[in-house]
Amino acid sequence: MSANAGTLAGVIARAALDHPVNLAVIDDLGALTFAELDSRISASVAAIDSLVAAGDPIAVIGPNHRIWVELYYAVPASGRVLVFLNHRLNVHELESMIARSGARLVIGDADELDRLRTAEVDVPHSDWTSWSDRVDGFEVPSSQSSADLRTKLERPPTSPAWMLFTSGTTTGPKGALLSHSNVLAAVRASTAARPVERDDVYVFPFPLCHVAGYNVVHRHALGRPVVLMSGFAASEFCDVVEREQATSASLAATMLATLVDLVENEPERRIQLESLRSIAYGAAPMPTPLLRQADALLNVEFAQGYGMTELSGNAVFLNAEAHRRGLDEDESLLKAAGTPAPGVEMRIVDELGCDVESGEAGEIVIRAEQVMLEYLDDPVATEAALHDGWLHTGDIGRIVDGLLYVIDRKKDIVITGAENVSSIEVESAVLAHPDVARVAVVGVPDPQWGENICAVVVTVPGAEIDPRELSSFVRESLAGYKVPRHVVVVDELPVNASGKVVKVKLREWLAQNPEKLGSRL
């Protein structure tokens, strides 16, 4: 990445000058070159300026679409913040996020905008088609003048660019503000730790509403194309890889599991994947048996990254060579998150913030340029996360032989199907049921989804709980992926002297008594 590309739009402006005819985005609508993408970004900025007052945030919602990518760059280039909305959320959650962010325009999928209109969310909307038509009306020549390039490069790199809502723990989701510099620092970390070959063609099936979208900027900074999938299906993935001769992809454990199943059942699919050289994963550890199956079937290299929204992406990496040694010799390596990228400092600390002894468990704290600016309008949470100049991740880990091992989530986040879910948020929804007296939500292992959400409940005296009815009740207020898939009724929850539920004991009890879980709802 050019050292001069200090802003997100500057990445594309530079790529358009260096290799204008190289493909930048490939999707069902066709392909855009870097010159065309750069032109679209400039036209989008003009369209934004015609509709929205200076400084007003703009939100985007819907499944993956090329306009998402255009807005990644155009909204920050216009001096505004792009607010990422997850279309899988309940409309009431979305309404709250739009209000809190102060968004003055929502651009997105027509069906998602209909949901917002039905809920009477009073913010101007523009669907993909209408927005594209408006941008076409501001079309500019694909070759940018040096003045245009300077404008894109000179926007303050430390100014806010993206806002993504995290999965809250003790409170609701928090709006993490990421600057141009934050995102580009994460891009540099990935470039250093996970080299990309000069002929790379990258398939991106993750939702663009996640921080994983920084991988799009990563490839663009290297002048390489990104193939967008609107959603993941193993058969479609095979077709896309074959059609585009893709060489790399990022997949969650659930995605890789369905791909392995497909190739096992339809061996001819392997021919479609011959161009694929590497698969990166993150969000949650990859089950070792699944890695071994994929290694035997797919003949690709593996890499993983540890990161979070507050880190603008990944900061710790386990490279292909470590995976190869883990698969061939030392399986314990496959449990590691990896080593910090250049420019990333990492420590393991105790509750007082002091470094623990090597090999001991403690909280993972990180200092790097890619650490977020702040949480929106939440100085208390910002101070708790960023005090002493370090990001306190809330994750528990240890360092052994220079490798980070993540051993628990202090914040009790459940990771299901690559989605982060706050146990506190689910507990609040379950407690709203009139027959529930107490509840503790934990993650329980699942071979397909990584973890399932399990609600362990104590009923009010004399009441009975129907697990399916309780799940339906929760679904009325939360997104589907946040709904408990197991409901276990107990007489009491394990608590410590201060009355707090000891979730470690709860997880141990469930692991020892798996029959209590019943069938997945």
C-alpha positions, 0 to 999 in steps of 0.5 A: 500500500502506498505510504501516501494513501492516508485515507480510505478513498486515497487507496482507490485513487492511488490504485486508479492511477497505478493500475486503472484497468485492473479489476477491483470488484466482481459480483453478480452485476459484473466487474468494476475496474479501479478507474471505474470504482474511483469514478463512482466514489467521486460521483457518490461524494457529489450525490451525498453532498447534494442530499446530506448536510456536512458532517451528518452520518450516513447508514447502509443496510442490506446483504452484500452489494457493490454499493456497500463497497463504494460507500466504504470509501465515498462516505468518509471521503465526503467528510461523513461517517459511514454507519454499518447496520446489520440486516440480521438485527431486529427492526427495534435494534436497528431503530435504536442504532440509527437514532444513536448514530444520528444518521440522516440517510439510510441507503440499502436493500429495498426489503430492509428499507421496507422493514424500517418504513413499516416500523416508522423509522423517520429517516430518509431512505434510498434503495440500491437502484435509486441510489445508483441512478442518483450517482449516475447523474453525477458521473465524472470522468474515470481519470482523476485530476491531481487536484482530486487525488490530493483532496482524497489524500489530504482528508485528516487520516485521524478523522472518523470514517466508519462506525460499527456497533459491537456486541455489548455485555453490561450495556447495549451494543456500543458504537465503535468509531474507527478512523481512516488511520485505524482501518489502514493500520489494520490493513498494514498489519494484515499485509505484513502478517499475511502476504498476498500474491501478485495474482491473488483473486479474493472471494469475500462471503462474509457480510460487509456490515462486519469489521471483516470488511476491512479485508476488502480494503486490504486487497484493494490497497494491493491492487487486487480484486475482491469477488463479492458473494451476497451470502454463502452457499457451498455450491455457489462458492465452488461455482464462483471460485471456478468462474473467477479462478479465485486463489484465496478466500475468508471462511468461518468455521460453519462455511468451511464445514458445509464446503467440506461436506459438499466436496465429500459428497460430490468429489467432482466439486474438487475440480472447481476449487483447483485454483484456490490456494489459501483459506483464512478464518477468524471470529472463532477457533476452527475445530481441529478435526474440521481443519484436518478434513479440509486439509485432506480434501482441499489441498490449501494453506490455512491462516487465521486472525484474532481481532475485533471491531475495536481493533478495526480488524485482525491484529494477531495472526497464525500463518500458513507455516504454523498451520502446516506444523500443527497439522503435521507435527504439533497439534497444539499449534492449531489452538493458538491465535498466533503472534502480533503483527508488526506494529502491534504490542500485546500484553497479558495482565492481571486485574490490577493491570500488571503483567502476569508471568509467562504462561499464566492467564490474564486479560489480553491488552493491545496497543496499536494504531489500529485501535479505535478512536472511541465509543460513540457518546460513551466516555465511561465505556471508552475509558474502561476500554482504553485506559493507560493507552491500551485496548483492554479486550475483555478476552482472557489468554496466555502466551506460550512460546511467543504464541497467544492462546485465547482461553476464555471470553471475559465479556461472556460473548457467545460466538455462533455462526461467526456472529458475536452475541452478548449473553447479557443482552439475551438474558435481558430478553429472557428475563422479560418472560413472566415465568422466568425468575433468573437466567444465565446464558452461556455458549455450548459447543456445536460442530456446525455453528461453533457455539449454540446459545443456551439459556439456563433458567430458574422459573418463578414458583409454580410456573413451567417453561416450554422451551419452544415457547420461550424461544419464540418469545425472545425472537419477538425482541431479538434477531434470530441468531440471538435466540436460545437454541437450548433451554435448560430449567434448573432449581438454582444457578451456581453463584459466588459469595457476591451473588454473581452467577459462576458461568464457568461452573455452569459450562462445566455442569452442562459439559458433564450432563449433555443430555440436559441440553436436549435437541437444538431448537 
